[in-house]
Amino acid sequence: MPGYAKSAADFEGGAGRLAGDRWFPDGPSRGTVLLLHGGGQTRHSWREAGPTLAEDGWTVIAIDFRGHGDSDRAADGRYRVDAMAEDVLRVIDAIGEPPVVIGASLGGLAGLVIAGEHPAALRALVLVDSAPRIERTGSMRIFEFMRSAPDGFGSLEEAAEAVRAYQPQRVRPVNLDGMRKNVRLAENGRWYWHWDPKMMAQRPDSAEMDRLAARVRAAAAVRIPVLLVRGQLSDVVSEEGAADLLATIPHAKYTDVAGAGHMVAGDDNSMFLDRVAEFLDSEVRLRGYAASAGASAGAGLGFGRCQNAASCAAAAARPKPTASPARWTGVSLLSMPSRRSTLRLPGPIAASATEAALRFSTYS
């Protein structure tokens, strides 16, 4: 029998109903983990993380952002980071305690805004390939993918083939059952991505982008534990983007996942969960615990941290050995022992295919 129970968990957001799932541990709860997906994803992108964290003793909640999955669409077309952060604050208020937020891309940016403006609302923050500085090339590639099928698909197989073409590095086949959770069947018999197309119409001006960047960077003052998990092959968050985040939040921990791209959990779900579990075990041991600004990286945990932007840039510029991909600390994640060797399960593929598009519409 699994060491958890699962139920539906709906919340009221600023645009209406936010659909969610909740996993309860069998024993006493260590606290709440709130899982926030990226733009274009759904709560189902956490289908392995939810049960795994619950078995570790956490109460876990995953929601669909407004306009995504089974959540209501915004009548006013508001889909930028500030709207998502407002919804998350409503969810946290309903939960009744500061959660650990694990946010991918858009979800991570929403978490950063909350950490900067409402620091008491969070217990810890895990950023999954999410940072204030993103690479336009990677975001543009995703944006073009999202625009490439305005008339939908004639079958699930066609949608799966589009995902395969977009992510040729993936070795796992696209699961059509999982695909059903990320597309919708219209009355005309064609399949469309699940998200509200109005999201693609938002192109803020430079002044708005500057305001958002300032809000995100306000998180520099937070003293909650922070972890950045970057895909080593990501074309959205570069090593320079990671260095910028670490310079902004000096006490943050950092790890990258060899062989993973922007969709970290989907590319190597087991390693992603290992890194997160080690961070929670070492940094979020007691309610209210806050990492000090001078805290060092956890020895043996695979967390890398640069002391300042210059040292990060210098470390990032050093050549990496090809046989064992190195991180900034010179320790390969591939050489780290896995705490969950039995959990090397396929991560989300269809759910993550359009993952960073809303970030593009926010920062392009």
C-alpha positions as CSV (number, residue, x, y, z in Angstrom):
1,M,0.0,0.0,0.0
2,P,1.3,3.5,-0.8
3,G,2.3,5.7,2.1
4,Y,-0.2,8.4,1.2
5,A,-3.8,9.2,0.2
6,K,-4.9,11.4,-2.7
7,S,-7.9,13.7,-3.1
8,A,-9.1,16.6,-5.2
9,A,-8.4,20.0,-3.8
10,D,-10.1,23.1,-5.4
11,F,-9.4,26.7,-4.5
12,E,-10.9,30.0,-5.3
13,G,-8.6,32.2,-7.4
14,G,-9.0,35.8,-8.6
15,A,-10.4,34.5,-12.0
16,G,-12.5,31.7,-10.5
17,R,-11.9,28.0,-9.6
18,L,-8.4,26.7,-9.4
19,A,-8.4,22.9,-9.8
20,G,-5.9,20.9,-7.7
21,D,-4.8,17.6,-6.3
22,R,-3.7,16.9,-2.7
23,W,-1.6,14.1,-1.4
24,F,-1.7,13.3,2.4
25,P,1.1,11.3,4.1
26,D,0.0,8.3,6.2
27,G,1.7,9.6,9.3
28,P,2.3,13.1,10.8
29,S,2.9,15.8,8.2
30,R,6.1,17.7,8.0
31,G,4.3,20.6,6.5
32,T,2.8,21.6,3.2
33,V,4.5,21.6,-0.2
34,L,2.8,23.7,-2.9
35,L,3.7,22.6,-6.5
36,L,3.4,25.3,-9.2
37,H,3.7,24.3,-12.8
38,G,5.2,26.4,-15.7
39,G,3.4,28.3,-18.4
40,G,1.5,25.9,-20.7
41,Q,1.7,23.0,-18.2
42,T,-0.8,21.6,-15.8
43,R,-0.7,20.1,-12.3
44,H,-0.2,16.7,-13.9
45,S,3.4,17.6,-14.6
46,W,3.9,16.8,-10.9
47,R,2.3,13.4,-11.0
48,E,5.5,11.7,-9.7
49,A,6.6,14.5,-7.3
50,G,3.3,14.5,-5.4
51,P,3.2,10.9,-4.3
52,T,7.0,10.9,-3.7
53,L,7.0,13.9,-1.4
54,A,3.9,12.6,0.4
55,E,5.7,9.3,1.1
56,D,8.5,11.5,2.6
57,G,6.0,12.9,5.1
58,W,4.8,16.1,3.3
59,T,1.2,17.2,2.6
60,V,1.4,18.1,-1.1
61,I,-0.8,20.3,-3.2
62,A,-0.6,20.8,-6.9
63,I,-2.8,23.4,-8.7
64,D,-3.6,24.3,-12.3
65,F,-2.9,28.0,-12.8
66,R,-5.8,30.1,-14.2
67,G,-6.4,29.4,-17.8
68,H,-4.6,26.1,-17.6
69,G,-5.9,22.5,-17.4
70,D,-9.1,22.3,-15.4
71,S,-9.0,25.7,-13.9
72,D,-11.3,28.5,-15.0
73,R,-10.1,30.9,-17.6
74,A,-9.6,34.6,-16.9
75,A,-12.4,36.7,-18.4
76,D,-10.2,39.7,-18.4
77,G,-7.3,37.9,-20.0
78,R,-4.9,38.5,-17.1
79,Y,-2.2,35.7,-17.3
80,R,1.0,37.4,-16.3
81,V,3.1,36.7,-13.3
82,D,1.4,39.2,-11.0
83,A,-2.0,37.5,-11.6
84,M,-0.6,34.1,-10.9
85,A,1.1,35.3,-7.7
86,E,-2.2,36.8,-6.5
87,D,-3.9,33.4,-7.0
88,V,-1.1,31.6,-5.2
89,L,-1.5,34.0,-2.2
90,R,-5.2,33.1,-2.1
91,V,-4.3,29.4,-2.1
92,I,-1.7,29.9,0.7
93,D,-4.4,31.8,2.8
94,A,-6.7,28.8,2.3
95,I,-4.0,26.3,3.3
96,G,-3.5,28.3,6.6
97,E,0.3,27.9,6.9
98,P,3.4,29.0,4.9
99,P,4.2,26.2,2.4
100,V,7.4,25.2,0.7
101,V,6.8,26.4,-2.9
102,I,8.3,24.3,-5.7
103,G,7.8,26.3,-8.9
104,A,8.8,25.5,-12.4
105,S,9.5,28.5,-14.7
106,L,6.4,30.7,-14.4
107,G,5.6,29.0,-11.1
108,G,9.1,29.9,-9.9
109,L,8.7,33.5,-10.9
110,A,5.4,33.7,-9.0
111,G,7.2,32.3,-6.0
112,L,9.9,34.9,-6.3
113,V,7.4,37.7,-6.4
114,I,5.7,36.4,-3.3
115,A,9.0,35.8,-1.5
116,G,10.0,39.4,-2.2
117,E,6.7,41.1,-1.3
118,H,5.3,38.7,1.2
119,P,8.3,37.0,2.8
120,A,6.3,35.5,5.7
121,A,4.0,33.7,3.3
122,L,6.6,31.0,2.3
123,R,8.6,28.5,4.3
124,A,11.1,27.7,1.5
125,L,11.3,28.1,-2.3
126,V,12.6,25.7,-4.9
127,L,13.1,27.2,-8.4
128,V,13.0,24.7,-11.2
129,D,14.9,26.2,-14.1
130,S,13.4,29.6,-13.2
131,A,15.3,32.8,-12.7
132,P,14.8,36.6,-13.4
133,R,17.2,36.4,-16.3
134,I,16.1,34.2,-19.2
135,E,17.5,33.5,-22.6
136,R,15.5,35.0,-25.5
137,T,16.5,32.3,-27.9
138,G,15.1,29.4,-25.8
139,S,11.9,31.3,-25.0
140,M,11.5,32.2,-28.7
141,R,11.8,28.6,-29.6
142,I,9.0,27.6,-27.2
143,F,6.9,30.6,-28.3
144,E,7.1,29.5,-31.9
145,F,6.2,25.9,-31.0
146,M,3.0,27.2,-29.2
147,R,2.0,29.2,-32.2
148,S,2.6,26.3,-34.7
149,A,-0.7,24.5,-34.3
150,P,-3.5,27.2,-34.2
151,D,-5.9,24.8,-35.9
152,G,-5.2,21.9,-33.4
153,F,-4.5,18.3,-34.2
154,G,-6.5,15.6,-36.0
155,S,-5.5,13.0,-33.4
156,L,-3.6,12.4,-30.2
157,E,-0.9,10.8,-32.4
158,E,-0.4,14.1,-34.3
159,A,-0.1,16.0,-31.1
160,A,2.5,13.5,-29.8
161,E,4.5,13.8,-33.0
162,A,4.6,17.6,-32.6
163,V,6.0,17.0,-29.1
164,R,8.6,14.5,-30.4
165,A,9.7,17.0,-33.1
166,Y,10.0,19.8,-30.5
167,Q,12.0,17.7,-28.0
168,P,14.2,15.4,-30.2
169,Q,16.6,14.7,-27.3
170,R,13.9,12.8,-25.4
171,V,14.4,9.0,-25.6
172,R,11.1,8.0,-24.0
173,P,8.0,7.6,-26.1
174,V,5.2,10.1,-25.6
175,N,2.5,8.6,-23.4
176,L,-0.9,9.1,-25.2
177,D,-2.8,8.6,-21.9
178,G,-0.7,11.5,-20.4
179,M,-1.3,13.5,-23.5
180,R,-5.1,13.4,-22.9
181,K,-4.5,15.5,-19.8
182,N,-2.8,18.2,-21.7
183,V,-5.1,18.7,-24.7
184,R,-8.8,19.2,-25.1
185,L,-11.2,17.7,-27.6
186,A,-13.3,20.4,-29.3
187,E,-16.7,20.1,-30.8
188,N,-15.1,20.0,-34.3
189,G,-13.4,16.8,-33.4
190,R,-9.9,18.3,-33.2
191,W,-7.5,18.3,-30.3
192,Y,-6.2,21.6,-28.9
193,W,-3.7,22.5,-26.2
194,H,-5.4,22.9,-22.8
195,W,-4.4,26.5,-22.1
196,D,-6.3,29.7,-23.0
197,P,-5.1,31.1,-26.3
198,K,-5.5,34.6,-24.9
199,M,-2.2,34.0,-23.2
200,M,-0.3,34.4,-26.5
201,A,-1.8,37.8,-27.0
202,Q,0.1,39.4,-24.1
203,R,3.2,41.3,-25.1
204,P,4.2,43.8,-22.4
205,D,6.3,46.9,-23.1
206,S,9.8,47.4,-21.7
207,A,8.6,49.5,-18.8
208,E,6.3,46.7,-17.7
209,M,9.2,44.2,-18.0
210,D,11.4,46.5,-15.9
211,R,8.7,46.7,-13.2
212,L,8.3,42.9,-13.0
213,A,12.1,42.4,-12.9
214,A,12.3,44.8,-10.0
215,R,9.6,42.9,-8.2
216,V,11.3,39.6,-8.7
217,R,14.7,41.0,-7.5
218,A,13.1,42.2,-4.3
219,A,13.4,38.6,-3.2
220,A,17.1,39.3,-2.6
221,A,16.0,40.3,1.0
222,V,14.4,36.9,1.8
223,R,16.0,34.7,4.3
224,I,14.0,31.5,3.7
225,P,15.9,28.5,2.2
226,V,16.1,28.8,-1.6
227,L,17.2,26.2,-4.1
228,L,17.7,26.6,-7.8
229,V,17.5,23.4,-9.8
230,R,18.7,24.0,-13.4
231,G,18.7,21.7,-16.4
232,Q,22.3,21.6,-17.5
233,L,21.2,21.7,-21.2
234,S,18.6,24.4,-20.6
235,D,18.4,27.0,-23.3
236,V,16.0,29.2,-21.2
237,V,18.0,29.5,-18.0
238,S,21.8,29.7,-18.8
239,E,24.7,29.4,-16.4
240,E,24.9,33.1,-16.5
241,G,21.2,33.3,-15.6
242,A,21.9,31.0,-12.7
243,A,24.9,33.2,-11.6
244,D,22.7,36.2,-11.7
245,L,20.1,34.6,-9.5
246,L,22.8,33.5,-7.0
247,A,24.2,37.0,-6.9
248,T,20.7,38.3,-6.2
249,I,20.0,35.8,-3.4
250,P,23.5,35.0,-2.1
251,H,22.4,32.3,0.4
252,A,20.6,30.3,-2.3
253,K,21.7,26.8,-3.0
254,Y,22.3,25.6,-6.6
255,T,22.3,22.3,-8.4
256,D,22.1,21.4,-12.1
257,V,21.0,18.2,-13.6
258,A,23.2,16.7,-16.3
259,G,21.4,15.7,-19.4
260,A,18.3,17.7,-18.5
261,G,16.9,20.7,-20.4
262,H,14.4,23.3,-19.3
263,M,11.9,20.6,-18.4
264,V,14.0,19.3,-15.6
265,A,11.5,17.1,-13.9
266,G,10.4,15.6,-17.2
267,D,13.9,15.0,-18.4
268,D,15.2,13.3,-15.3
269,N,12.4,13.0,-12.8
270,S,14.3,10.7,-10.4
271,M,17.4,13.0,-10.1
272,F,15.1,16.0,-9.7
273,L,13.3,14.4,-6.8
274,D,16.6,13.3,-5.2
275,R,17.9,16.9,-5.3
276,V,14.7,18.3,-3.9
277,A,14.4,15.7,-1.1
278,E,18.0,16.4,0.0
279,F,17.3,20.1,0.1
280,L,14.2,19.6,2.2
281,D,15.9,17.2,4.5
282,S,18.9,19.5,5.1
283,E,17.4,23.0,4.9
284,V,13.7,22.7,5.9
285,R,14.0,20.7,9.1
286,L,12.0,22.8,11.4
287,R,9.0,25.1,10.9
288,G,10.1,28.6,10.6
289,Y,13.8,27.7,9.8
290,A,15.5,30.3,7.7
291,A,18.9,29.9,6.1
292,S,21.3,32.6,7.1
293,A,22.9,34.7,4.4
294,G,26.3,33.2,5.2
295,A,25.2,29.6,5.1
296,S,27.5,27.4,3.1
297,A,26.5,24.7,0.7
298,G,25.6,21.4,2.2
299,A,28.6,19.1,2.1
300,G,28.0,16.0,0.1
301,L,24.6,17.1,-1.1
302,G,25.6,18.2,-4.5
303,F,24.6,21.9,-4.0
304,G,26.9,24.4,-5.7
305,R,27.0,28.1,-4.6
306,C,29.2,30.9,-5.9
307,Q,30.3,33.6,-3.5
308,N,29.6,36.4,-5.9
309,A,28.8,37.1,-9.6
310,A,32.4,37.3,-10.6
311,S,33.3,33.9,-9.1
312,C,30.1,32.4,-10.7
313,A,31.1,33.8,-14.1
314,A,34.6,32.5,-13.7
315,A,33.5,29.1,-12.7
316,A,30.9,29.0,-15.5
317,A,33.7,29.8,-18.0
318,R,35.8,26.9,-17.0
319,P,35.7,23.9,-19.5
320,K,33.6,21.0,-18.4
321,P,34.9,17.4,-18.7
322,T,32.9,15.4,-21.2
323,A,33.0,12.1,-19.5
324,S,31.4,13.3,-16.3
325,P,29.5,16.6,-16.7
326,A,30.7,18.9,-13.9
327,R,28.8,21.6,-12.1
328,W,30.2,24.8,-10.8
329,T,31.5,23.1,-7.7
330,G,33.3,20.5,-9.9
331,V,31.1,17.6,-8.6
332,S,29.1,15.6,-11.1
333,L,25.5,14.9,-10.3
334,L,25.9,11.7,-12.3
335,S,28.4,10.5,-9.7
336,M,26.0,11.2,-6.8
337,P,24.3,8.1,-5.3
338,S,20.6,8.0,-5.9
339,R,18.4,7.8,-2.8
340,R,15.5,6.5,-4.9
341,S,16.8,4.1,-7.4
342,T,13.4,2.6,-7.8
343,L,11.8,5.9,-8.8
344,R,13.4,6.3,-12.3
345,L,10.0,6.6,-13.8
346,P,9.1,8.6,-16.9
347,G,8.4,12.2,-16.2
348,P,5.9,14.4,-18.0
349,I,6.4,14.9,-21.7
350,A,3.2,16.3,-23.2
351,A,2.6,18.4,-20.1
352,S,6.0,20.1,-20.5
353,A,6.0,20.6,-24.2
354,T,4.8,24.2,-24.0
355,E,6.2,24.9,-20.6
356,A,8.0,28.3,-20.9
357,A,5.7,30.2,-23.3
358,L,4.1,32.4,-20.8
359,R,7.6,33.5,-19.6
360,F,8.3,34.5,-23.2
361,S,5.1,36.6,-23.4
362,T,6.2,38.3,-20.2
363,Y,9.8,39.0,-21.0
364,S,10.0,39.1,-24.8
